[in-house]
Amino acid sequence: MMNGMKLYIKGGCPWCVMAESWLRQRGVAYDAIDVISEPTAFAEMKKLSGQSKAPVLVTAEGRILSDFGPEELTGFLEI
């Protein structure tokens, strides 16, 4: 992992698309992990978040935001 922040996504997920757009527009670096194409990543996401819904954001410090909309990112990332 290059920057320490992981964003678990599912292809075709509108909330995932919005989360990625929000992060890119604000210059927030993250590694996107498609849990549909990477079954081990899906298991990892479920273990971390306790659910199978995406998106799931994990910060370098280990804080987890699960099944969220972009409006929740500002407070979570303190931007």
Secondary structure in CASP SS format (residue, H / E / C, confidence):
PFRMAT SS
TARGET T0000
AUTHOR 0000-0000-0000
METHOD secondary structure of the structure
MODEL  1
M C 1.00
M C 1.00
N C 1.00
G C 1.00
M C 1.00
K E 1.00
L E 1.00
Y E 1.00
I E 1.00
K C 1.00
G C 1.00
G C 1.00
C C 1.00
P H 1.00
W H 1.00
C H 1.00
V H 1.00
M H 1.00
A H 1.00
E H 1.00
S H 1.00
W H 1.00
L H 1.00
R H 1.00
Q H 1.00
R C 1.00
G C 1.00
V C 1.00
A C 1.00
Y C 1.00
D E 1.00
A E 1.00
I E 1.00
D E 1.00
V C 1.00
I C 1.00
S C 1.00
E C 1.00
P H 1.00
T H 1.00
A H 1.00
F H 1.00
A H 1.00
E H 1.00
M H 1.00
K H 1.00
K H 1.00
L H 1.00
S H 1.00
G C 1.00
Q C 1.00
S C 1.00
K C 1.00
A C 1.00
P C 1.00
V E 1.00
L E 1.00
V E 1.00
T C 1.00
A C 1.00
E C 1.00
G C 1.00
R C 1.00
I E 1.00
L E 1.00
S E 1.00
D C 1.00
F C 1.00
G C 1.00
P H 1.00
E H 1.00
E H 1.00
L H 1.00
T H 1.00
G H 1.00
F H 1.00
L H 1.00
E C 1.00
I C 1.00
END
